[in-house]
Amino acid sequence: MRSRAVNPRIWISVVLIALVTPLWCGHAAADRRVALVIGNSKYQNTAQLDNPRNDATLMADTLRTLGFALVGGGAQLDLNKASLDKAVQSFGRQIQGADVTLFYYAGHGVQVNGANYLIPVDANVTREADVDFQMLDVNKVLHQMDGSGTRLNMVILDACRNNPFGGRGLRSADGGLASMRAPKGTLISYATQPGNVAQDGVNGHSPFTEALASVVREPGLDIFATFNEVGLTVERATNGAQQPWVSSSPIDGKFYFAAPAALPGPQAAVISPPPIIETLHNDPDRIPIKDMALLREVHDRLYELNFDPESPDSKDGMKAAIAKFQAKAKLSPTGEPTLGLLSRLQKMDDLKPWGSIVFNPSTADYAQAWGYPTRKAAVEAARANCHSGKCEKELSFYGTNCGAVAVSDNSWALIQGESAQRAKDAALDECGKSGKLCRAVALCADGPRH
């Protein structure tokens, strides 16, 4: 059985281009499109899959007719780890200066510790430590796209979500693919919604890829209409058992896989600004976010900025965290999630490095980490070093900020400060209020300072 997952959370703010009619002539004068298409079926150490090779071949042929240049000249089939790495590196070189890029993968995929991995055909995972060496982190694909100068990036994952190595050494893998933080201008499409397993298909193709290859050929469907039609087609074909998912945002202009019939051929492949009437949007600070995917992104970005909300479903926790952020950003602290709020949160995504101190009050165990690109990564690294394995209390800080933990026999304190010494002094003062002698350790986001 093949499976797919959803990354529910990407807010894209880009100007996209329209693609021309599916003819090879005139593309040099139009936009440049590059695609890497991969299909892995013949796994050597786990269950083989029937259709990814067929699906990748179908997608490669379809994209070629739509003017995409294919890395390697066609579908890349049954790649081992070395070949998979090489293909992605080649993709990264070839997309420099391109207008539109597309990465398509069909085969086994799995989530481990919050990261998504594509599984080469020679992977043989017997322990969790093997994952980074035997699989490909999807973020490496996104990193190739980030900074390439492209106007639109698409990532399409027709990937398995069951854990093919669960009976052996990878029991910690979670069901479904994890949420991914994509670069600006990226749309991510999954074959089914969160928590569900996608069908492999009985006629040589998966329902998702079969629908996608057909719908992208239809003239006049913009990018949202395309993936919406794919979703409806798959839902009907599977009697409602499978519903594809897309993470996206409002898009300026129109993007067509196949241009509307009314437009001339290659001349349609230009930046197409929206009509004036479409540019008169409401104040984004007044447009509420109701979509759960976007609410989850608000939640996660608030967490990264140290405004700790509760779960995305907790209205009170989210409201309080949003109000704190709004107050710091000198906005009216309404506590309401809006499009304007999310846009501001996205612009603050480059805060780094991050440091973290985690602590277990029951055992007085603590651990620390520094120099990480995100808060989540710093916290995970620190907790991995906690001897008791239960360091749930957390203090995180970024940039030039520092933190300290102070401990006595019956009290403790975690305090942030502008310098290591200030954080340490404040932690000792707070911990010492119990009248006991405390000891303290300080750390800054870029490393220990003495």
PETAWO-V32022 format. One record per residue. RES is the residue in three letters. BURIAL is 1 if it has 24 or more other ideal C-beta (glycine too) atoms within 12 Angstrom, else 0. Layout:
# PETAWO-V32022
RES,BURIAL
RES,BURIAL
This chain:
# PETAWO-V32022
MET,0
ARG,1
SER,1
ARG,1
ALA,1
VAL,1
ASN,1
PRO,1
ARG,1
ILE,1
TRP,1
ILE,1
SER,1
VAL,1
VAL,1
LEU,1
ILE,1
ALA,1
LEU,1
VAL,1
THR,1
PRO,1
LEU,0
TRP,0
CYS,0
GLY,0
HIS,1
ALA,0
ALA,0
ALA,1
ASP,1
ARG,1
ARG,1
VAL,1
ALA,1
LEU,1
VAL,1
ILE,1
GLY,1
ASN,1
SER,1
LYS,0
TYR,1
GLN,0
ASN,1
THR,1
ALA,1
GLN,0
LEU,1
ASP,1
ASN,1
PRO,1
ARG,1
ASN,1
ASP,1
ALA,1
THR,1
LEU,1
MET,1
ALA,1
ASP,1
THR,1
LEU,1
ARG,1
THR,1
LEU,1
GLY,1
PHE,1
ALA,1
LEU,1
VAL,1
GLY,1
GLY,0
GLY,1
ALA,1
GLN,1
LEU,1
ASP,1
LEU,1
ASN,1
LYS,1
ALA,0
SER,0
LEU,1
ASP,1
LYS,0
ALA,1
VAL,1
GLN,0
SER,1
PHE,1
GLY,1
ARG,0
GLN,1
ILE,1
GLN,0
GLY,0
ALA,1
ASP,1
VAL,1
THR,1
LEU,1
PHE,1
TYR,1
TYR,1
ALA,1
GLY,1
HIS,1
GLY,1
VAL,1
GLN,1
VAL,1
ASN,0
GLY,1
ALA,1
ASN,1
TYR,1
LEU,1
ILE,1
PRO,1
VAL,1
ASP,1
ALA,1
ASN,1
VAL,1
THR,0
ARG,0
GLU,1
ALA,0
ASP,1
VAL,1
ASP,0
PHE,0
GLN,1
MET,1
LEU,1
ASP,1
VAL,1
ASN,1
LYS,1
VAL,1
LEU,1
HIS,1
GLN,1
MET,1
ASP,1
GLY,0
SER,1
GLY,0
THR,1
ARG,1
LEU,1
ASN,1
MET,1
VAL,1
ILE,1
LEU,1
ASP,1
ALA,1
CYS,1
ARG,1
ASN,1
ASN,1
PRO,1
PHE,1
GLY,0
GLY,0
ARG,0
GLY,0
LEU,1
ARG,0
SER,0
ALA,1
ASP,1
GLY,1
GLY,1
LEU,1
ALA,1
SER,1
MET,1
ARG,1
ALA,1
PRO,1
LYS,1
GLY,1
THR,1
LEU,1
ILE,1
SER,1
TYR,1
ALA,1
THR,1
GLN,1
PRO,1
GLY,0
ASN,1
VAL,1
ALA,1
GLN,1
ASP,1
GLY,1
VAL,0
ASN,0
GLY,0
HIS,1
SER,1
PRO,1
PHE,1
THR,1
GLU,1
ALA,1
LEU,1
ALA,1
SER,1
VAL,1
VAL,1
ARG,1
GLU,1
PRO,1
GLY,1
LEU,1
ASP,1
ILE,1
PHE,1
ALA,1
THR,1
PHE,1
ASN,1
GLU,1
VAL,1
GLY,1
LEU,0
THR,1
VAL,1
GLU,1
ARG,0
ALA,1
THR,1
ASN,0
GLY,0
ALA,0
GLN,1
GLN,1
PRO,1
TRP,1
VAL,1
SER,1
SER,1
SER,1
PRO,1
ILE,1
ASP,1
GLY,1
LYS,1
PHE,1
TYR,1
PHE,1
ALA,1
ALA,1
PRO,0
ALA,0
ALA,0
LEU,0
PRO,0
GLY,1
PRO,0
GLN,0
ALA,1
ALA,1
VAL,1
ILE,0
SER,1
PRO,0
PRO,0
PRO,0
ILE,0
ILE,0
GLU,0
THR,0
LEU,0
HIS,0
ASN,0
ASP,0
PRO,0
ASP,0
ARG,0
ILE,0
PRO,0
ILE,1
LYS,0
ASP,1
MET,0
ALA,1
LEU,1
LEU,1
ARG,1
GLU,1
VAL,1
HIS,1
ASP,1
ARG,1
LEU,1
TYR,1
GLU,1
LEU,1
ASN,1
PHE,1
ASP,1
PRO,1
GLU,0
SER,0
PRO,1
ASP,0
SER,0
LYS,0
ASP,0
GLY,0
MET,1
LYS,1
ALA,0
ALA,1
ILE,1
ALA,1
LYS,0
PHE,1
GLN,1
ALA,0
LYS,0
ALA,0
LYS,0
LEU,0
SER,0
PRO,0
THR,0
GLY,1
GLU,1
PRO,1
THR,1
LEU,1
GLY,1
LEU,1
LEU,1
SER,1
ARG,1
LEU,1
GLN,1
LYS,0
MET,0
ASP,1
ASP,0
LEU,1
LYS,1
PRO,1
TRP,1
GLY,1
SER,1
ILE,1
VAL,1
PHE,1
ASN,1
PRO,0
SER,0
THR,0
ALA,1
ASP,1
TYR,1
ALA,1
GLN,1
ALA,1
TRP,1
GLY,0
TYR,1
PRO,1
THR,1
ARG,1
LYS,1
ALA,1
ALA,1
VAL,1
GLU,1
ALA,1
ALA,1
ARG,1
ALA,0
ASN,0
CYS,1
HIS,0
SER,0
GLY,0
LYS,0
CYS,1
GLU,0
LYS,1
GLU,1
LEU,1
SER,1
PHE,1
TYR,1
GLY,0
THR,1
ASN,1
CYS,1
GLY,1
ALA,1
VAL,1
ALA,1
VAL,1
SER,0
ASP,0
ASN,0
SER,1
TRP,1
ALA,1
LEU,1
ILE,1
GLN,1
GLY,1
GLU,0
SER,0
ALA,1
GLN,0
ARG,0
ALA,1
LYS,1
ASP,0
ALA,1
ALA,1
LEU,1
ASP,0
GLU,1
CYS,1
GLY,0
LYS,0
SER,0
GLY,0
LYS,0
LEU,0
CYS,1
ARG,0
ALA,1
VAL,1
ALA,1
LEU,1
CYS,1
ALA,1
ASP,0
GLY,0
PRO,0
ARG,1
HIS,0
